[in-house]
């Protein structure tokens, strides 16, 4: 078997696409103006930001004025949750989220819970799906905000966002969704979805790190978390990161192009080949997350009687980049809070593996993984203290 390098950790971050990098480079030097300056260099930078804002808005069916650029997806989540609550104190002190959110959301809710808010954490089922019935039962007259992720970063399950949003709209609660893993990979149209705020991040869709965005429904007020020069419609002060914003716009245009080329269908097909191959070749393994209602590029499994760390190290030695869960908590020795919320025991949860594909992933890459992975599992089980 010929050695090859196969990167399957696109949920952690994607490579910056060549077109995106090309678009960004001039704004580091020759087009270096501050977009808040009145001279031609500043006006050029401002036009570039406006173009990027329009591209991102077009990707999700929004208006350009609905898009607020932030420093990252986590910053957008925090702005949405805290900014909306502080701007609408009369709505009530009850807020709802789920047990499987990204830490940017769930830790914000925990912090708010220590500062006067009544927090409800919704459960998920064994496939990591949030039930509309559970939200309907939990929502109250004093519920101010609900935040449910569009798609889970660890297992790829896509939630029934339209139905959840309708429940919130019926009861007068604001609805936020963290769509960091979904934006640029599945169709999102906020002109039809009942969402008030939606979070995105460039580095999950072949753009640069260090830039996020928040869709904010027209007319919704946010209190800024950062005060200063009043950039980004007064809710996110600080000189704009022009090269990164330009890159985000280019990444949005790339996503539109890939959609037209049928990328979602192609990557779903080879993802299923990967999942089916692992199930066939690795005994005592199973898919985590919903088998069909999942992100097209996302494959996640658990392998019993071994630990994820051992799999990752040996996969890396074989040239395969993967993860055992969220990259944001990869240094933690604790099992995934997502898998525990899905009902897995600690030992099984420690055997999780996330393999996330990208636009450059080929069938030959998948064949290499399917040849390499089963012997790794066999060796680790022979060394494992766990008994069959």
C-alpha positions in Angstrom: 0.0 0.0 0.0 1.5 3.3 -1.1 1.8 6.0 1.6 -0.3 9.1 1.0 -1.4 12.2 2.9 -5.1 12.4 3.5 -6.6 15.3 5.5 -10.0 14.4 7.0 -10.4 17.1 9.6 -12.3 19.8 7.7 -14.7 20.3 10.5 -11.8 21.6 12.5 -10.6 23.9 9.7 -10.5 23.9 5.9 -7.5 24.9 3.8 -7.7 28.4 2.3 -8.7 27.9 -1.3 -6.4 29.3 -4.0 -9.0 31.7 -5.3 -9.6 33.0 -1.8 -6.0 33.6 -1.1 -5.5 35.4 -4.4 -8.4 37.7 -3.5 -6.9 38.4 -0.1 -3.2 39.1 -0.9 -3.5 42.7 -2.3 -5.3 43.8 0.9 -2.2 43.1 3.0 0.0 45.6 1.2 -0.9 47.5 -2.0 -4.6 47.9 -1.0 -3.8 48.5 2.7 -6.2 51.3 3.4 -8.3 51.6 6.6 -11.9 51.3 5.4 -12.9 54.2 7.7 -10.6 56.6 6.0 -11.9 59.1 3.4 -9.0 58.9 0.9 -8.9 56.6 -2.1 -7.1 53.8 -0.2 -9.8 53.8 2.4 -12.6 53.9 -0.1 -11.1 50.9 -2.0 -11.0 49.0 1.3 -14.6 50.0 2.1 -15.8 48.8 -1.4 -14.1 45.5 -0.9 -15.9 45.0 2.5 -19.2 45.9 0.9 -18.6 43.4 -1.9 -17.8 40.7 0.5 -20.8 41.5 2.7 -23.0 41.2 -0.4 -21.5 37.9 -1.4 -22.1 36.4 2.0 -25.6 37.8 2.1 -26.3 36.2 -1.3 -25.1 32.8 -0.1 -27.8 32.7 2.6 -30.6 34.7 1.0 -30.1 37.8 3.2 -29.6 41.5 2.5 -26.1 42.9 2.8 -27.2 45.2 5.7 -28.2 42.0 7.7 -24.5 40.8 7.9 -22.2 41.8 10.7 -18.6 40.7 10.5 -17.0 39.5 13.8 -13.6 38.1 14.8 -14.7 34.5 14.6 -17.7 32.2 15.0 -17.4 32.2 18.8 -17.5 36.0 18.8 -20.6 35.9 16.6 -22.3 33.4 19.0 -21.6 35.6 22.0 -22.8 38.8 20.2 -26.0 37.1 19.2 -26.8 35.6 22.6 -25.7 38.4 24.9 -26.3 41.3 22.6 -29.9 40.3 21.9 -30.7 39.6 25.5 -29.3 42.8 26.8 -31.2 44.7 24.1 -34.5 43.1 25.0 -34.6 42.8 28.8 -38.3 43.2 28.8 -38.8 39.9 26.9 -38.0 37.8 30.1 -35.2 36.0 31.8 -35.8 32.5 30.6 -33.5 31.1 27.8 -33.2 27.7 26.1 -30.4 25.8 24.5 -29.4 22.2 24.0 -27.0 19.8 25.7 -24.9 19.4 22.5 -24.0 23.0 21.5 -20.6 24.3 20.7 -18.9 25.6 23.9 -19.2 29.2 22.5 -23.0 28.8 23.0 -23.3 26.5 26.0 -20.7 28.3 28.0 -22.4 31.6 27.3 -25.7 30.1 28.6 -23.9 28.8 31.7 -22.5 32.3 32.3 -25.8 33.9 31.9 -27.3 31.4 34.3 -24.9 32.7 36.9 -26.0 36.2 36.2 -29.7 36.2 36.6 -31.1 34.1 33.8 -33.1 31.0 34.1 -31.5 28.4 31.7 -33.2 25.3 30.3 -31.0 22.7 28.5 -32.9 20.6 26.0 -31.9 16.9 25.6 -31.2 15.2 22.3 -32.0 11.7 21.1 -29.5 8.9 20.4 -28.9 10.4 16.9 -28.2 13.9 18.4 -31.5 15.3 17.1 -33.4 18.0 19.0 -37.1 17.2 19.2 -39.5 20.1 18.4 -41.8 18.6 21.0 -39.2 19.1 23.7 -38.9 22.7 22.7 -42.6 23.1 22.6 -42.8 21.7 26.2 -40.0 23.9 27.5 -40.8 27.3 26.0 -42.6 29.7 28.3 -44.3 33.1 28.1 -41.1 34.6 29.6 -38.7 32.8 27.2 -36.5 35.5 25.6 -34.1 33.5 23.5 -33.6 30.0 22.1 -30.3 28.9 20.5 -30.1 25.5 18.7 -27.3 24.6 16.4 -28.1 24.1 12.7 -25.8 21.0 12.5 -23.7 19.4 15.2 -19.9 19.8 14.8 -19.0 16.4 16.3 -21.5 14.0 14.7 -22.9 16.0 11.8 -26.6 15.7 12.6 -28.8 18.4 11.0 -31.6 19.7 13.2 -35.2 20.6 12.1 -34.4 24.3 12.2 -37.5 25.5 10.3 -39.8 23.7 12.8 -37.9 24.8 15.8 -37.9 28.4 14.6 -41.7 28.4 13.9 -42.3 27.3 17.6 -40.2 30.3 18.7 -42.0 32.7 16.4 -45.4 31.5 17.6 -44.3 32.1 21.2 -42.5 35.4 20.7 -39.0 34.2 21.6 -35.9 35.1 19.6 -34.3 32.2 17.7 -30.5 31.9 17.1 -28.8 29.1 15.3 -25.1 28.4 15.1 -24.6 27.4 11.5 -20.8 27.4 11.5 -20.6 23.8 10.3 -23.4 24.1 7.8 -23.0 27.5 6.0 -21.3 27.0 2.6 -22.0 23.3 2.6 -25.8 23.0 2.7 -28.5 25.3 1.3 -29.6 28.0 3.8 -32.2 30.6 2.9 -32.9 33.0 5.8 -35.6 34.7 3.7 -37.6 31.4 4.2 -36.2 30.2 7.5 -37.8 31.6 10.8 -34.4 32.5 12.3 -33.5 35.8 13.9 -29.8 35.3 14.0 -27.4 32.9 12.3 -23.7 32.4 12.9 -21.1 31.6 10.2 -17.3 31.2 10.1 -15.0 31.6 7.1 -12.4 28.9 8.0 -15.0 26.2 7.9 -15.7 27.0 4.2 -12.2 27.4 2.7 -11.7 31.0 4.0 -9.2 32.3 6.5 -9.2 31.9 10.2 -10.0 34.9 12.4 -13.2 36.1 10.7 -16.8 35.2 11.5 -20.2 36.7 10.6 -23.6 37.0 12.2 -26.8 37.3 10.2 -29.2 39.6 12.1 -32.8 39.9 11.1 -33.7 43.4 10.0 -35.0 45.5 12.8 -33.5 43.4 15.6 -31.5 45.4 18.0 -28.2 44.2 19.6 -26.2 45.7 22.4 -22.5 45.7 21.4 -20.1 43.6 23.4 -17.1 45.7 22.3 -17.4 49.5 22.4 -15.2 51.8 20.3 -15.4 53.3 16.8 -18.9 52.0 16.0 -17.9 49.8 13.0 -20.2 47.1 11.7 -23.4 49.1 12.1 -22.4 50.0 15.7 -22.5 46.5 17.1 -18.9 45.4 16.6 -16.4 48.1 17.1 -12.8 47.8 15.9 -11.0 48.4 12.6 -12.1 45.8 10.2 -9.9 42.9 9.2 -10.1 43.8 5.5 -8.0 40.9 4.1 -10.0 38.3 6.1 -13.3 39.9 5.2 -12.4 39.8 1.5 -11.4 36.2 1.9 -14.8 35.4 3.5 -16.5 37.0 0.5 -14.4 34.9 -1.9 -15.2 31.8 0.1 -18.9 32.5 -0.2 -18.6 32.8 -3.9 -16.7 29.6 -4.0 -19.4 27.9 -2.1 -22.0 29.1 -4.6 -19.8 27.7 -7.5 -19.3 24.3 -5.8 -23.1 24.1 -5.2 -23.7 24.6 -8.9 -21.1 21.9 -9.7 -22.9 19.3 -7.6 -20.3 19.1 -4.8 -22.8 18.2 -2.1 -23.9 15.1 -4.0 -20.3 14.1 -4.8 -19.0 14.4 -1.3 -22.1 12.7 0.2 -21.5 9.7 -2.0 -17.8 9.2 -1.0 -18.7 10.0 2.7 -21.2 7.1 2.6 -18.5 4.9 1.0 -16.3 5.7 4.0 -19.0 5.0 6.6 -20.2 1.8 4.9 -16.6 0.6 4.5 -15.8 1.2 8.2 -19.0 -0.6 9.3 -18.1 -3.6 7.0 -14.4 -3.8 7.9 -14.2 -2.8 11.6 -16.1 -5.1 13.9 -18.0 -3.6 16.9 -18.1 -0.1 15.4 -21.1 2.1 14.7 -22.0 5.4 13.1 -22.8 8.3 15.5 -25.3 11.0 14.5 -28.2 10.6 12.1 -27.4 8.4 9.2 -29.0 10.5 6.5 -29.9 13.9 8.1 -26.3 14.8 8.4 -23.8 17.2 6.9 -22.7 15.9 3.5 -19.0 15.9 4.3 -19.3 14.5 7.8 -18.5 10.9 8.9 -18.4 10.1 12.6 -18.1 6.7 14.3 -17.4 5.1 17.6 -15.1 2.0 17.9 -15.6 0.0 21.0 -12.8 -1.3 23.2 -10.1 1.3 22.2 -9.6 5.0 22.8 -9.7 7.8 20.3 -6.2 9.1 21.2 -4.6 5.9 20.1 -6.5 5.9 16.8 -5.6 9.5 16.1 -1.9 9.0 16.7 -1.7 5.9 14.5 -3.8 7.5 11.8 -1.5 10.5 11.8 1.5 8.1 11.5 -0.2 6.7 8.4 -0.6 10.2 7.0 -4.3 10.6 7.8 -5.5 13.7 9.7 -8.7 13.1 11.8 -10.1 14.1 15.2 -12.0 12.6 18.0 -14.5 15.5 18.4 -14.4 19.2 18.5 -11.0 20.8 17.8 -11.8 23.5 20.4 -11.6 20.9 23.2 -9.1 18.5 21.7 -6.7 18.8 24.6 -9.3 17.7 27.1 -9.1 14.1 28.4 -12.9 14.2 29.2 -15.2 12.3 26.9 -17.3 14.4 24.5 -20.3 16.1 26.1 -22.1 15.6 22.8 -21.7 11.8 22.9 -22.6 11.6 26.6 -25.8 13.7 25.9 -26.6 11.1 23.2 -26.6 8.4 25.8 -23.2 6.8 25.2 -21.2 5.5 28.3 -17.8 7.0 29.0 -15.8 4.1 27.7 -17.6 4.0 24.4 -17.5 7.8 24.0 -13.7 7.7 24.4 -13.6 5.6 21.2 -15.0 8.3 19.0 -13.6 9.3 15.6 -14.5 12.2 13.4 -13.5 12.0 9.7 -14.6 15.1 7.8 -14.1 15.4 4.0 -13.4 18.4 1.8 -13.7 19.5 -1.8 -10.3 18.0 -2.6 -11.0 14.6 -1.0 -11.0 11.8 -3.6 -12.2 8.2 -3.8 -8.6 7.1 -3.8 -8.2 8.9 -0.4 -11.2 7.0 1.0 -9.7 3.7 -0.3 -6.5 4.5 1.4 -8.3 5.2 4.7 -10.3 2.0 4.4 -7.1 0.0 3.9 -5.2 1.7 6.7 -7.8 2.0 9.4 -8.9 -1.7 10.1 -5.3 -2.9 10.8 -4.9 0.1 13.2 -8.0 -0.9 15.1 -6.9 -4.6 15.2 -3.4 -3.6 16.7 -4.9 -1.3 19.2 -7.4 -3.8 20.4 -4.7 -6.4 20.9 -2.9 -3.8 23.2 -6.1 -2.6 24.8 -7.0 -3.3 28.5 -10.7 -3.5 27.4 -12.0 -7.0 27.0 -14.4 -8.1 24.3 
